[in-house]
């Protein structure tokens, strides 16, 4: 299995911070956000990590990855208007990284969580491995926020039977997080999906398409999950990690 971190977005809601720094490279708890994800991936024993980003941030990611077993892919886009979208970036990395013959753990590089990726991989392996895919799902503490996410319905054996992106009337408070495992037998389907002109973003659109064709399972976790989309969420995440690692909290976020 290989790992892929998604870092192709432009984080418009965090401007002006992200005019010069990619969101996954913003410090949280004194380290680039993406470092915490890399730590979690390496705990699984996965030795090869890929990152897909855009032309604006590619040099910064290359410098960040220097000296580590991390391969950076520049998708060639330069603005929010021409971005490839999450599914487009996954396929770009698969093609350019030679990943088509591998099972693939895919994580948004701004997705902070506390659950064990090893347990997640074991869950997926027990349900078909390379012939199956999985998504990590989380039950929200505040159900009123469900309409902001991809709402998931699970059936027998935790098989995903429904996923609706940002529904006006959510059917549950169980939501998809940006952490996926795609079995190698499913990866070629992504090419057909994109070639058919189907939406490359948000990633839940491909997941909804996939679950109707192949076995897809939902791994539930109860630990911390931080969705960092705006300045207040960034400050909250930074302070949580700062306190956890012996640093004083601060009243405002600064690089």
C-alpha positions, -999 to +999 in steps of 0.1 A: +000+000+000+011+036-008-002+068+007-013+100-011-019+133+006-042+157-012-029+193-012-041+207-045-066+233-031-062+270-027-079+275+007-096+307-003-114+310+031-080+313+048-067+342+028-044+361+032-025+334+051-027+310+021-016+336-005+020+326+004+016+294+024-003+262+015-029+254+041-013+219+049+020+237+056+005+262+081+018+255+116-005+237+140+010+230+174+044+243+162+046+220+131+033+221+096-002+206+097+008+179+072+036+167+095+010+153+119-006+133+090+027+120+079+034+108+114+001+089+114+008+073+080+043+062+090+030+045+121+012+020+097+045+009+082+037+025+048+071+036+034+061+056+003+041+087+006+030+109-023+017+145-022-002+161-050-003+199-051-005+228-075+020+250-093+016+278-067+027+256-038+048+229-054+082+244-046+073+248-009+061+212-007+093+200-024+114+219+002+092+205+030+096+169+017+134+172+012+152+143+028+121+122+034+105+094+014+078+118+001+072+123-036+056+156-046+035+159-078+027+193-093-007+191-111+002+222-131-028+244-121-024+279-108-057+291-095-090+280-080-106+284-115-085+258-132-079+233-104-084+196-111-106+188-081-099+161-056-107+131-078-088+147-107-058+152-085-060+116-072-060+103-108-032+127-117-010+113-089-019+077-098-008+083-134+023+103-126+034+083-096+029+049-111+004+040-084-021+020-105-009-014-092-010-004-055-037-002-029-040+035-020-046+053+013-057+088+004-059+116+030-067+153+026-035+170+039-056+194+061-075+166+078-064+162+114-076+132+133-067+109+162-078+074+151-054+047+142-048+043+105-035+008+112-069-001+126-085+015+095-064-006+072-071-038+091-109-030+089-106-026+051-085-057+047-110-078+066-138-067+041-121-076+008-088-058+007-078-050-029-113-058-041-129-032-018-126+004-008-134+023+024-141+057+038-136+069+074-168+081+089-175+102+121-206+109+141-209+146+147-212+160+182-235+187+167-260+170+143-270+205+130-237+207+111-244+175+091-256+196+061-220+209+057-206+174+049-212+142+030-238+123+050-233+086+050-257+057+055-244+023+065-259-012+060-249-047+070-212-052+078-206-014+077-212-014+039-219+021+026-254+022+011-257+059+006-237+091+006-252+125-001-231+157-003-242+186+018-279+176+019-305+202+030-322+176+051-296+151+064-307+116+070-282+111+098-253+127+117-228+103+103-204+120+079-176+112+056-141+125+065-114+131+039-097+098+045-101+070+019-087+036+010-091+025-026-084-011-034-062-015-065-090-032-083-110+000-080-084+025-091-089+020-129-126+029-124-115+065-116-103+070-152-136+059-166-154+082-142-134+112-152-134+104-189-172+103-187-171+140-177-185+134-142-177+159-114-141+158-102-150+176-070-161+172-042-146+137-037-180+124-024-194+125-059-170+098-070-176+079-038-214+080-044-208+067-079-184+040-067-207+026-040-233+017-066-209-005-085-184-019-060-181-029-023-174+002-002-173+002+036-175+029+063-149+028+091-164+045+122-141+063+146-148+082+178-115+101+184-108+138+176-114+150+140-107+186+131-121+201+099-100+232+093-118+254+068-118+289+083-096+311+106-115+303+138-112+265+131-075+270+124-069+288+157-089+262+176-068+234+161-036+252+167-044+258+204-055+222+209-022+209+196-002+236+213-017+227+247-013+190+240+024+194+233+032+218+262+029+251+244+008+280+256-024+288+237-027+321+219-055+346+213-049+350+176-033+328+149+001+339+134+027+322+113 
